[in-house]
């Protein structure tokens, strides 16, 4: 057995290996110096992510490389999504630093769990095998379960973690069962092998469709699509806001990569079947997400239902790549790049929105109700303007990045023949604009209920300002990001 062992090429997985090694260093440093140097673990975590970014850039040559017996792929799509993931997690750490310190949560285990969650995302993004996808997904999920419950004195966080764990375990079981059925039908665990078996007719169509149903159900839970959305409002509300910020941003990139690789790379031959399922879930998600958000008075729950709606839009783009069972390369790339563009835009907007919630929070006070934003313009005109830009962008109002993200997705849906669905999505977006504009109304036209000064660290103020400016800038100049998404997919499909 040992004589047949072939040493895998570790070069494509260099960022993952570096992150894993650095996590041990963070653990030892926190164990030795954690009591006296509270910020050391946070600093090392940021340095680790910057190191991963540097390695990813250096090793990116635009070619697709497979390693670990074709279980791990390094292509331009993986490199791009990993870079955005590093950036998102660094922003999360900067935004969360004061919040965690005020609540005694800035412990080494928080940063270790964030690193392991990031590693799980990286593995999911580069997965080329069902086993690799499942390993990355479970590493991410288990880390997030622990992070939700990290404040052991908060009963609300413990309850949210339990709900997340139970529903997440069920979804993982559905996903794994679907993968096992697809393996039984095709005889391969490799995503490329599954596609080849289907292309050559070496698979049982009936078993494949049954497996696809379970697979889509598992994917829908991770994305938070209706009817697998139950966990999102409770987890977003119950988790510490710093953890909600993490859950609501970077993992969406990994979930997009998983969905794209499973459905488009692996099960493209069943596109007619999974398109119908995704179509139903997209419409229900956009509808329920926008309608339920109107009734919320807690901004974390409002943004949770907003997330459901946004993921519905992303899926709308993803399912528009095949028109009437016919594959047009231009239409397909346009649709998938619009979904990727939407995902990146949503992560950018989500970071800013939850960052504003963290900005207004302080020791002993959670600024998570809509009323906490009353009169923000009188307290800080600049950050009221930042929140206005983010809310306008999420509502899809021109000319911000959210508008062009929705426009790209709707255009792809219309080209694929889903004109009625696109009209319904626009109508629900108009309904959804109400709860975004309500926040703006509270900031500019209501008297403040809290006159306490905003005492956020300077690095958070600067980064949050850049975040708001980026939402506006990518709206004024949308072609740069859209071209990057298109080029990334063209070089990776």
N, C-alpha and C positions, 0 to 999 in steps of 0.2 A: 504493500500500500504506500509506504513512504517513498519507494522508488518511483512511483507514478506521480508524486506531488509536484506540481508546477508552481513556482513562486509567482504570485500575482504581481502585476505592475502597480506599485503603490503611488506612482506619480499623480494619476488622476484624482486620487483620494487624499492628496496632501493636506488640503484645508481641514478635512475631518480628523485626520491623524493629529495635526497640530492642535486643534481645539481640544481633543481628548487628552493629550499630554498636558496642555496648559490647565485643564480642569483639575488635574492632580496637584499642580503647583498652587492653584488657588485654594484648594482644600488644605494643603500643608501650611501655607502662609497664614490662612485664617486661623488654623489650629494653634499656631505659635504666637502670632501677633494680633489676632482678632480682637482681643479684649482691650488692647491699648491703641490700636490703629484701625478705627472702624471703617475708614474709607479705602483701605488697602485692597480689600477683595473687590470692591466696585471698580477701582482703577485697573487692577489686573484683568478684570472681565472685559472692560472696554479695550485694553491693549490686546487681549486675545482676539477679539472680534476684528480689530484693525489689522492684526497679523493675518487672520484668515482672509480678509479682503485683499491684502497685498499678495498673498500666495495665490489666490484665485485669479487675480489680474495677471500675475507673472506666468501662471501655468495655462492661461487661456490662449489657445492658438487658432481657434475657430474650427478645429476638426473634432469629430466625434470619436471618443476613445472608450472602449469597454474593458473592464477588468473584473477580477474576482469571479472568474468563470461566467462572464457576461451578466453578472448580477448588478453591476454598478456602471453607470454611464456618465461620461463627462462631455457635455456638448455646450454649445453657445447658450441654449436656453437655461441649462443648469447654472452656468456661470452668471448669467444675468440675474436670475431669480435669487441666487445665493448672495450676490452683492446687495440687492435690494433688501434681503432679509437681514444681513449684517447691519445695514444702515438703520433699518426699523428697530432692531433690538438695541442698538446704541442709543437711539432717540428715546426708547422706553426707559433705559437705565438713567439717562440724564434727567428726564422728566420726573422720574420716581424717587430720586435720591433724597430730597427733603421730606417727601411724604413718608418714606420708609423710616427715616431717622426720627421723625416726630412720633412714630408709633412703635418704635423699638423693633422694627422688622428688618433693619439693615444688617442682617446677619449673613454669615458665609453661606449658609444653606440656600438662601434666596438666590444668590448669584450662581451657585453651583447648579441649582435646578434650572435657572435661565439658560446656562450654558448647555445643559443636557437637552433641554427643549429645543435649543437652536441646532444641536447636533442631530436630533430627530428630524427637524425640518430639512436639514441638508441631505440626510439620507433619503428622505421621501422625494426630494427634488431630483436626486440622481438615481433613483431606483429604476432598474430595468428588469426586475424580477418580482413576482408576487411576494416572495419571502422577504426581499429587501424592503418593499413597500410596507409590509406588515411590521417589520422590525422598527423602521423609522417612525411609523404611526404610533406604535405602542410606547416607544421612548418619549415621543412628544406628549402623548396623552397622559402617561403616568407622571411625568414632570408637571404638567398643568394641574392634574388632580391635587398633587401635593401643594402646589403654589396657591391654589384657591383656598386651601385650608391652613395656610401658613400662620395666620393669626388665630392661634388656638384659643384665645379668650373670646372670640366673636362667634356666637352661636349661629348667626346668619351665614357666616363663611363656612362653617362646618356643615350646615345643612346644604348649602350650595354644592360643596365638594362631594357630599354623598349622592346627591341627585346626578351630578356630572359623572361620577364614577359608575353608578348603576346603569344609566342610560348609555354611557360611553362603552361599557363592557358589552352591552347588548348589541350596539352598533358594530363593535369590533367582531363579535360573533357572526353577525349577518355578513359582514365583509369577508371574513375568513371562510364561511360556508360557501359564499358565491365563488371565491377563488378556488376552493376545492372542487366544485362542480365543473368549473371551466377547465381545471387541470384534468379531471376525469374525461371530459369531452375531447380535449385536444392532446393530452399526453405531455404537456409542457407547462412549466412554471415561468418560463421566460416570456416577457411581453412580446418580443419579436417572434418567438417560436409559436405563440398563440396565433398571431397574425398570419404567419406562414401556413399553419395547419388549416386555418379557415380559408385562406386563399386557394389552397390546393384541394379543398373539399374533404380533408381528413379529420372531420369532426362531426359530432352528433348535434344537429341544429336544435333539437328539442331541449337537450340538457344544457346547451349553451345559453338559450334564452332564459331558462330557469335560473341558471347561475348569474346571468346578467341582472335579473331582477334583484337578487340579494346584493350583488355588487353595487348597483346604483343606490340601493337603500343605505348601504354603509357609507358611500361617498356623500349622499345627501345629508346624512347626520353630521359629518365632519364639516360640511359647508353651512349647515344650519338651514336647509331648505324645508319648506312645508311638505309633508306633515311630520318631518323629523326635526322640528325646530324647538321642541318643548324646553330644552335645556338652556337655550340662549338667554332669555330674559332673567331667569332665576340665577344663573351663574354670573352674568354681567352685573346684576344687582348685588348679589351676595358676596362676591369676591372683593378683596381690597382693590381700590381703584387702580393701583399700580399694576395688579395682576390682570384686571379687566382690560387695561390698555394693551398689555401683551397679547392676551387672547384675541382681542379684536383687531389685531394688525398683522404681524408677521405670519402666523399660521395660515392665513388665507392664501398666501403665496404658495406654501407647501401643498395645501389642499387643491389649488388650481393645477399645480404640476402633477399631482397624483391623478386628478380627474382627466387631464389631457393625455397622460401616458397610458392610463388604463383604457379609456374609451376611444381615443383617436389613434394612438399608436398600436394598441393591442386589439381592440374589438371594433375596428372600423368597418368590418364586414357586417356587423349588426347595427350599423348606424341608423337604419330605418326604425329599429326597435327602440334603441335608447333615445333617439330624438323625440319620440312620442312621450316617453316617460319624463324626460327633461322639460318638454314643452308644458306639460301639465303642472309640474312642480314650479317652473319659472313663473307661470301666470298666478298660481296660488300664492307663491312667496311674495311677489310684487303686490298683490292685492291685500293679503292678510297683514303683511309687514307695515304697509302704509296706513291701513285702517286702524290696526291695533295701536300704533304709535300715537295716534291722535288723543287717546284716552289717558296717556301716561302723564304723571306729574313728576316722576323721577327721571332725570335726564339720562341716567345709565340704562334704565329700562326703555326709554324712548330711543336711544341709540342702538339698543339691542334689536328692537323691532325694525329699526332702520337698516340694520345689518342684514336681516332676513330679506328685505326688499332689494338691497344692493346685490346680494348674492343671486337673487332671481334674475336681475339684469345681466350679471356676468354669465350665468348659465344660458340666457337667451342668446348671447353672442356665440357661446361654445357650440350650441346645437344648430347653428345656422350655416355650418360648413358644407353640408350636403344638400343639394336641391333635387327633390323628387327622385332620390336614389342615384343621381348622377353626380360625379365628383368633378367640379371645375377647379383646377388648382388656384386660380386667382381668387375665386369666391371663398374657397376653403381657407387660404392664408389670410384673407381679409377678415373673415369671421373670427378665426382663432386669435389673430393679433388684436382685434377689437376687444375680445374677452381678456386677453393679457393686459392690455392698456387699461381696461376698466378695473382690473384687480389692483394694479399698481396705483392707480388714481385713488381707489377706495382706501388703500392702506395709508396713503399720504393724508387723506382727509380724516380718517379715523384717528391717526396719531395726533392731529391738531385738535380734534374735538375732545378726546379724553385728556389731552394735555391741558386744555383749558379748565377741565374739572379739577385736575390736580393743582393747577395754578391757584385756584380759589380756595382750595382746602388748606387747612393748617392744623396744628396740634390740637386734638380734641374736637375738631370740627370737620365734618364731611360735607363739602359743597356739591351735593349730588341731586338736589331738587331744582326744578325750574325757577322757583322763587329766588334761589341764590344768585341768579343772573340779573335780577331786577336792578336797574340803575347802574349797570356796570360801566356805561359810558361816562357817568359822573365820577366814578372811582378811578377808571383808567381808560381814556379814550382810545389809546393805541390797541390795547388787548380787546376792547369791545369791537374795534375794526377787524382785528384778526378773527374773532369768533364770527363776525358778520360774513367775512369772506368764506369761511369754512361752511357755515350754514347755507349761504347762497350756492356754493359749489355742490353740496350734498343734495340740495333741492333741484339741481340741474339748471340753474339760472345762468344765462350768458353774462360775461364771458370768463368762466372759471373752468378749471380742469374737469369738474364733474359734468358740466354741460357737454363738453366734447366727448367724454367717455360714454355718456348716454347716447349722444348723437351717433357715434361710431357703431355702437351695439344695435341701435334701432335701424340704422342704414343697412347693416349686415342682415338683420332679420327681414327687412323689406325685400332685399335682393334675393333672399332664399324663399320668398313667397309667403312669409308670415305677416302680411300687411295688417290683418285684423288684430293679431297678437300685439304688433307694434302700437297700434292705435289704443288698445286696452292699456298697454304699459304707460303710454303718455297720459292717459286719463288718470290712472292711479298716481302717476308722478305729480299731477296737478293737485290731487288730494293730499299727497304727502308734503307738498310745499307749505301747507298750513302749519304743520308742527315745527318746521324749520323757521318759518317766518315769525312764529310765536316767540321763539327765543330772541329774535332780533327786536321784536316789539318790546319785550320785557327789558332788554338792555338799554333801549333808547327812549322809551316813552313812560317807563314806570319809575317811581322813586325807589332808591336803594333801601333794602331792609337790613343791610349790614354795611356799616361805614368803616370797618376795620381795614387798614392799609394792606395792600397786596405785598407780601414779603417773600417772594420767591427768589431763589439764588440767581445770580447774574447769568450763569451758563444756561439755565432753563429759560430765562427771559429771551436771551439771544436766539437760542435754538427754536423756541416756539414762534418767535418773530419770523425767522427764516422759513419755518414750516408754513406759516400763513402767506408769506410772499411767494413761496414755491407754488402753492395752490393757485394763486393769481397768475403767476408767470407762465406756468404750464397751460393755463387757459388762454393767455394772450398769444403764446407761441406753442400750439399743440403739436405741430408737425415734428418737432425734434423727438419727443418721446414716442409718438406714434411710429415714426420711421425706425426708431431703435427696436420697438416691439416687432415690427414687420420683418426687419432684417434678421432679428434673433430667431424667429420662427422659420423663415426661409432657409436659414443655415442649419436648422435642427430637425425639420420634418423629413 
